[in-house]
Amino acid sequence: MNMQNCRNLNVLDYLKLRVDSEGRILYADSKFQEVTGYNVGDLILEPVSMIFNDDAKEIIFEIFFRKLLQNDTIFLVGQLKAKDGTCSWALIRVTAYTDEKNNKKYLFEIKMLPLSSVPDVDYLFSKLIEIKKNAGLEYAVKYFEGYLEEQGVDINNYIFKLLDTSPKKLNKYFEIKG
């Protein structure tokens, strides 16, 4: 993937989106808008995938939807795409919840991915994108699932291992806000 056009989020940046069960953006906080350059009109009812790097977003969201059906909260990594085309490596905590009308929704909380993790993630994403281009999305996802199986982890534990942290510490990281 192209890391050259990526910039770092500030460690204190805490960005928040709310998304409906169809994957459409319902809310973006002011910090998200400031960091990405999108305004509310650009985002509301648009697919949440629009905010992620084009090369990997299909893979991320295929994995996301498969895994979120099994968990209430999952962690993901990806490249957040700003309106001007620049990107930032991001750590994302996605929590499923039900609103007062019993509608399933998702809270996306976005923080800076620690720079020490970027080379490993970039290598894996490059491999997945190559497989997707050559064999299709299904095989890229199967490769990733096989990769996790070989590591003996699920998606969340892969993130904990990648960041060399515990669930408790990672959840604390999401509490740090500027």
C-alpha positions as CSV (number, residue, x, y, z in Angstrom):
1,M,0.0,0.0,0.0
2,N,1.1,3.6,-0.3
3,M,2.4,4.8,3.0
4,Q,4.1,7.8,1.4
5,N,0.9,9.9,1.3
6,C,-0.1,9.0,4.9
7,R,0.3,11.3,7.8
8,N,0.0,10.5,11.5
9,L,-3.0,11.3,13.6
10,N,-2.2,13.0,16.8
11,V,-2.1,10.6,19.7
12,L,-4.8,12.7,21.4
13,D,-7.1,12.6,18.4
14,Y,-10.3,10.7,19.1
15,L,-12.7,10.6,16.2
16,K,-16.2,9.2,16.3
17,L,-18.8,8.0,13.8
18,R,-22.2,6.4,14.2
19,V,-23.3,4.0,11.4
20,D,-26.6,2.2,10.7
21,S,-27.0,-1.5,10.1
22,E,-26.7,-0.8,6.3
23,G,-23.3,0.7,6.8
24,R,-24.4,4.3,6.2
25,I,-22.9,7.1,8.2
26,L,-25.5,8.8,10.6
27,Y,-23.1,11.0,12.6
28,A,-19.6,12.3,12.5
29,D,-18.2,14.3,15.4
30,S,-16.5,17.7,14.8
31,K,-13.0,16.2,15.4
32,F,-13.6,13.7,12.6
33,Q,-14.7,16.4,10.3
34,E,-11.7,18.6,11.2
35,V,-9.1,15.8,10.8
36,T,-10.6,14.4,7.5
37,G,-11.8,17.6,5.9
38,Y,-15.3,16.2,5.2
39,N,-18.3,18.1,6.3
40,V,-21.6,16.7,7.5
41,G,-23.2,17.0,4.1
42,D,-20.3,14.9,2.6
43,L,-20.9,12.1,5.1
44,I,-24.5,11.7,6.2
45,L,-26.1,8.5,4.7
46,E,-22.9,7.8,2.7
47,P,-21.3,4.3,3.1
48,V,-18.8,4.2,5.9
49,S,-16.4,2.5,3.5
50,M,-15.9,5.9,1.8
51,I,-13.6,7.0,4.6
52,F,-11.1,4.1,4.1
53,N,-8.4,3.6,1.6
54,D,-9.9,2.3,-1.7
55,D,-7.5,-0.6,-2.2
56,A,-8.3,-2.4,1.1
57,K,-11.8,-1.3,2.1
58,E,-13.6,-4.2,0.6
59,I,-11.3,-6.6,2.5
60,I,-11.7,-4.7,5.7
61,F,-15.4,-4.6,5.5
62,E,-15.9,-8.2,4.5
63,I,-13.9,-9.2,7.6
64,F,-15.6,-6.5,9.7
65,F,-19.1,-7.7,8.9
66,R,-18.2,-11.4,9.4
67,K,-16.6,-10.8,12.7
68,L,-19.0,-8.3,14.1
69,L,-21.8,-10.8,13.8
70,Q,-19.8,-12.9,16.3
71,N,-18.8,-10.1,18.7
72,D,-20.2,-6.9,20.2
73,T,-16.9,-5.1,19.8
74,I,-14.1,-5.6,17.4
75,F,-10.8,-3.8,16.7
76,L,-9.6,-3.1,13.2
77,V,-6.7,-1.3,11.6
78,G,-6.9,0.6,8.3
79,Q,-6.1,3.7,6.4
80,L,-8.5,6.5,7.1
81,K,-8.9,8.5,3.9
82,A,-9.3,12.3,4.1
83,K,-11.3,14.3,1.6
84,D,-8.0,15.7,0.0
85,G,-6.8,12.1,-0.6
86,T,-4.3,11.9,2.2
87,C,-4.5,9.1,4.6
88,S,-3.7,8.2,8.2
89,W,-3.1,4.8,9.7
90,A,-5.9,4.3,12.2
91,L,-6.9,1.9,15.0
92,I,-10.6,1.5,15.0
93,R,-12.8,0.1,17.8
94,V,-16.3,-0.8,16.5
95,T,-19.0,-1.4,19.0
96,A,-22.5,-2.8,18.0
97,Y,-25.4,-1.4,19.9
98,T,-29.2,-1.2,19.7
99,D,-30.8,2.2,19.8
100,E,-34.0,3.2,21.7
101,K,-36.1,2.0,18.6
102,N,-34.4,-1.4,18.7
103,N,-32.3,-0.6,15.5
104,K,-28.9,-2.1,15.3
105,K,-26.1,0.5,14.9
106,Y,-22.4,0.7,15.2
107,L,-20.1,3.2,16.9
108,F,-16.7,3.7,15.2
109,E,-14.1,5.1,17.5
110,I,-10.8,6.0,15.7
111,K,-7.4,6.6,17.2
112,M,-3.8,6.8,15.9
113,L,-2.3,3.4,15.0
114,P,1.1,3.3,16.8
115,L,3.8,3.8,14.2
116,S,5.7,0.7,15.4
117,S,2.8,-1.4,14.0
118,V,2.5,0.3,10.6
119,P,5.2,-1.8,8.7
120,D,3.5,-5.1,9.8
121,V,0.1,-3.9,8.9
122,D,1.2,-2.4,5.6
123,Y,2.9,-5.7,4.6
124,L,-0.2,-7.7,5.4
125,F,-2.5,-5.2,3.6
126,S,-0.3,-5.3,0.6
127,K,-0.5,-9.1,0.5
128,L,-4.3,-9.1,0.9
129,I,-4.7,-6.5,-1.9
130,E,-2.4,-8.5,-4.2
131,I,-4.5,-11.7,-3.5
132,K,-7.8,-9.7,-4.1
133,K,-6.5,-8.4,-7.5
134,N,-5.3,-11.8,-8.6
135,A,-7.9,-14.2,-7.1
136,G,-10.8,-12.1,-5.8
137,L,-12.1,-10.8,-2.5
138,E,-13.2,-14.2,-1.3
139,Y,-9.7,-15.6,-1.4
140,A,-8.2,-12.5,0.2
141,V,-10.5,-13.0,3.1
142,K,-9.8,-16.7,3.2
143,Y,-6.1,-15.9,3.3
144,F,-6.6,-13.5,6.2
145,E,-8.6,-16.0,8.1
146,G,-5.9,-18.6,7.5
147,Y,-3.3,-16.1,8.6
148,L,-5.2,-15.6,11.8
149,E,-5.6,-19.3,12.3
150,E,-1.9,-19.9,11.8
151,Q,-1.2,-17.2,14.4
152,G,-3.7,-18.9,16.7
153,V,-5.8,-15.7,17.2
154,D,-9.1,-14.1,16.2
155,I,-9.2,-10.6,14.8
156,N,-9.2,-8.9,18.3
157,N,-6.4,-11.0,19.6
158,Y,-4.4,-10.3,16.4
159,I,-4.7,-6.5,17.1
160,F,-3.7,-7.1,20.8
161,K,-0.7,-9.1,19.7
162,L,0.2,-6.6,16.9
163,L,0.2,-3.8,19.5
164,D,1.7,-5.9,22.2
165,T,-1.0,-4.9,24.6
166,S,-4.0,-6.3,26.5
167,P,-7.7,-5.6,25.9
168,K,-7.8,-3.5,29.1
169,K,-4.9,-1.3,28.1
170,L,-6.2,-0.9,24.5
171,N,-9.6,0.1,25.8
172,K,-7.9,2.6,28.1
173,Y,-6.1,4.1,25.0
174,F,-9.5,4.9,23.6
175,E,-10.2,7.0,26.7
176,I,-7.3,9.4,25.9
177,K,-8.8,12.4,24.3
178,G,-7.4,15.8,23.4
